[in-house]
Amino acid sequence: MPESHALRRNHLRSAVAATGADAALITSLVNVRYLTGLASSNAALLVPADGPPVLATDSRYALAAERDCPDVELLNVRPVETALAGLAVARGLGRLAFEAQEVTVERHVALAATEGVALLVPLGHVVEQLRVTKDEEELALLARACEITGQAFDQTMPKIRAGMTEHELAVLIERAMVDAGAEKPAFDTIVASGPNGAIPHHAPGTAASIPACCAVATKA
């Protein structure tokens, strides 16, 4: 999906320019994945209003980044945010828009302390707003996720028996989704039996046994 990711970054560039910033520093891991394709626990993305993007991640994800993000410049570092801020300054991009809804006070202080950073302005929920409109590839993935969820539910239903625990049923459902091709559940599977059925976000337990019927909520 490199073409789709590039198109998303192009949409972001116009929003960056509107803030008066030279570049946006994307630090939400979900947004980084949306804009690059990299799934990582430590990554950030620098998107100049005019110029090539730079993706920073550490050595644990370097090979995955090379494979999944062939169209972006890669920076292999551990402190991804401050490293990108320093790189931005070195490239004459001293005015940075950042994701204020995601950056902690401590991290903001570290960014502001980067020598040469002239201005930090909130980017707002620009990337989240871009994510609202789904492209054809995303729609296809959503349809496939729904298909997997339906298949997993149909395969699991005949296996439900009185006396099994909520946790056992949750594991059956999640295993069926993975076997059907899911990467992982979109959220923690909820299995709530008996009085637990009145708790919307109940965590499946190992003590409560399942009666003849129960409440189940899951999505691939």
N, C-alpha and C positions, 0 to 999 in steps of 0.2 A: 503493500500500500504506500510506497514512497510518494507517488503522485498525489494521493489524497492528503498525506501529511504536509506536503509542500503547499498545496492549495489552502489548507487550514492556516498555515503560517502566513501566507500572503494576506488572508483576511485579517489576521491579527496585526499586521504591519500598519494598516491604515488607522487602526484604533490607537496604536502606539504613537503615531505622529500626532493624533488629535490631543494627546495628553501634554504635548510639548516636550516629551522625552526623546532621547536619542535611541533608546532601546528598552525592551521589556525583559525583566528577569523573571522567568517562570519557575516557581519552586514547588508548586503543588504537584505531587508525583502523578496524580491522575491526569492533570493537564499536560505534564511533560509527555506522558504516554500518548495522549490524544494528538499531540503536535509532532511526535517523532516516531512512535511505535515501540519505544523502549519501556519495558516493565522493569522497574528497579526500586530498591529501597533507599537509594542515595543517588539522586540525579537532579540537575537543574539545566535550564535552557536559556540562552541569551538570544533574543530575537531583535536585531537592529531594525529601526524604521526603514533603513536603506542599507542593505548589505547581507552577507551570508550568516546563517545562524550557527551557534556553537553549542554543542551538547557536552556537558561535563558529568562524568561519573567516575567511580573508582575502579580498580583493577578487577574486582569481582565481576563487573558487568562489561568490561572493555570489549571482550570478544563478542558478546551478545550485541553490543552497540554497533560494532563494525558490521555485523551480519544484518541487523534489523534497521539500521539507520545509515545506509550507504551515501545518502545525499546531504549529510551535515558534517561539519567539522567536529572532531572529537577531542576532548580534553580529559586526560586520565589523571584525576586528582581526587583526594579524599574530601577536603573542605570545598565542596562544589560551588556554594553560593559566593563566598568571598573570592574564590579563584576567578569566577566569571566576572565579578565586579572589578577586580584588578585588571583582567583582560580588557574589559570594556573601556576602562580609563586609558589603557595603553593604546587603544585604537581610536581615541578621541570621542568616546561615548560616555561622557561624564554624567549625563542626566539620565537616571534610570527610573523606569516605572516598575513597581513591584506589586506582588499580590498581598495587599495589606490584610486581607481576610485570612491569610494562611501563615504569614510570617509572625513569629513571636517577637516580643519586645527585645529579648536578648539578641536574636538574630538581626533585628533591625539596627541595633546598636553596632553590631559587628560590621554590617554593610556600610553604615554611615561613617565608621572609622576608617574605611578603605581610603587611602590617600588618593586624592584626585577626584573623588565622587563629589560632584558639585550640587546635585539635587536628587532627592528620592521622592517620587510622587506615586500615590496609589493608582494602580492600573484599574482597579474595580473588577467586577465579575465578567470581564470581557470574554475570556476563554469559555467560561461556563455558558455565556449567552451564545457563543458559536456552537457549543455542543448541543444546544436545544434543537437546532435544525439538523436532521440526520441525512447523510448522503446515502447513495445506493448501497454501498458496501456495508454501512452501519445497519441499514434496514434489513439487508440479507442476514447479517449476524443476529439481529433481534429475532427474525423469523426462525432461524436455526436454533436459537436458545429456547424459544417457546416450544419448538418441536421436540427438543431433547427433554425438556421438563415434562411434557405430556407423555413421552415414551417412558421416562423413568417412573412417573406416577402410575401408569398402567401396569408396568412390570412389578411394581412394589405392592400394589393393592392386594393381589392374591396371597402375598406372603405375610400379611398382617394377621397376627393371632393373639387371642386374649392371653395376658400374662407376660408378654414381652415388654421390655422397658421402652420409655420414650427415646432413650439414647440408641438402643438397638435399632429402632425403626428409622431414626434420623440417619444412622450409618448406612442402612439398606438403601435409603433414598439417594444419598450422596454417592454411594458406590454405583448405583444404577445410572446416575447422571454422568459420572466420569466414564463408565463403560460405553455410554452412548456418544461420547465425544466432547463432553464439557471440560473446560479448563478448570473450573472450580465453581462452587455456588456463588451467586451474586451477593448473598447475605447468609448469615447463619441460619440453618434450617430450624424451623420451629415445629416441634411435635408436642402437643399439649393434651394430656388425657385427663378425664374426670374433672375435678374442680379446677385443674390447671388450664382448662379450655377457656376460662374467662380472663386469662392473662394474655394480652395481645402479643407480647414479646417474651414469652416464657422460654427459658433455656431447657432443652431436653434433659431429664434427670435419669439416674440409674436405679432409683428406688421405686418410683411410681410405675405400676403395671398398667398396661393398656386394656381397657374393657372392650366391649364389642364395637365401639365407635370412638373416634378421637378427632382432634383438629390437627391439620397438617398445613404448613405454609413453607414453600420453597420456590426457588427460581435459579435456573442455570445462568 
